[in-house]
Amino acid sequence: MQTLKEKAELFHQLHVKGNPLVLVNVWDAGSAQAIESIGAEAIATGSWSIAAAHGEQDGEIMPFEWMLSNLDRITSSTKLPVTIDIEGGHGRYASEVKENVLRVIEQGAVGINIEDQLPGGTGLYVIDEFVLRLKAACEAAELTDIPLFINARTDIFLQTAQAQHASSHLEEALLRAHAYAEAGASGLFVPGLQNQQLIQALCERSPIPVNVMVTSNEPTPKQLARLGVARVSYGPYPYQRAMGHLKELGRSILFERS
């Protein structure tokens, strides 16, 4: 049996530029076991999917206690390293972020996603303020002696229409990448970025591994590997597909005509 520290160290090692860790995001213990059974290397949650599975909306509306309880069931059900999406940290102040990160480590997580989007979904934290939140997460990890993988998510691209993504957004992302890396972040997560030229440029210049989110069948992990991506995740896509299949099955059962 691996210790939590050993799982955390392994999770760091799985982030390889050009040979990305592929994460099929889950929402509960059952979905985690399903993904583990097909050969996954690690388990990652998605806040949108967890909220939807609990009948709630994304955006730190679901009580943090529910998220912790769900995390406990996931980590108890799998032998794989588990990383959890904690959105913006579920706290207005850095001290609250530190306490919440301590609690997710206590529940067996070896990684977190934490985003620079302001609560409510509009605008971003200024860099200095988000850096304080990252440092708080790092302090929590140091207290536990667990090398937590802190995946710093920037929503620069997510809050801008894809057709408008440009080099100016890339430069802003890189500015944040360097600041977040200096604060102790382990990786940079850029949901919403699909332009392959910008992805490649970001991977070449980022001081920390880059995580790209896929929300359809393309780009594929192989395509992203060639661009230098170190982590590929699927966000709400698996949950949405699963619920789509459930609806189709339900219709075939409820409205079947002999």
GIHUFEN-V421102 format. One line per field, one symbol per residue. ss: DSSP state (2 for helix, 1 for strand, 0 for the rest). phi: phi as a letter, one per 40 degrees, with the letter a starting at -180 (. if undefined). burial: b if it has 16 or more other ideal C-beta (glycine too) atoms within 10 Angstrom, else e. A space follows every 10 residues. Layout:
# GIHUFEN-V421102
ss: ???
phi: ???
burial: ???
This chain:
# GIHUFEN-V421102
ss: 0002222222 2220000000 1110010022 2222222000 0111102222 2220000000 0002222222 2222222000 1111100000 0002222222 2222220000 1111101000 0001002222 2222222222 2222000011 1110000000 0222002222 2222222222 2220001110 0000022222 2222200011 1110000000 2222222000 1110002222 2222222222 22220000
phi: .ccccccccc cdcccbcgac cbbccbbacc cccccccchc cabbcbcccc ccccgbbchg ccdccccccc cdccccbbcc cbbbcbfchf acbdcccdcc cdcccdchcb abbbbcccdh gbgbccdccc dccccccccc ccccgbcdcc cccbcdcccb ddcccacccc ccccdcdccc ccchccabbb cgcbcccccc ccccbccbdb bbcbbacbcc dcccdcchcb abbbfcdccc cccccccccd ccccbcbc
burial: eeebeebbbe bbebbebeeb bbbbbbbbbe bbeebbeeeb ebbbbbbbbb bbbbeeebeb ebebeebbeb bbebbebbeb bbbbbbbbbb beebeebbeb bbbbbebbbb bbbbbbbebe eeebbebeeb bebbbbbbbb beeeebbbbb bbbbbbbbeb eeeebeeebb ebbbebbbbb bebbbbbbbb bbbbbeebbb bbbeebebbb bbbbeeeebe beebbebbbb bbbbbbbbbe ebeeeeeeee eeeeeeee
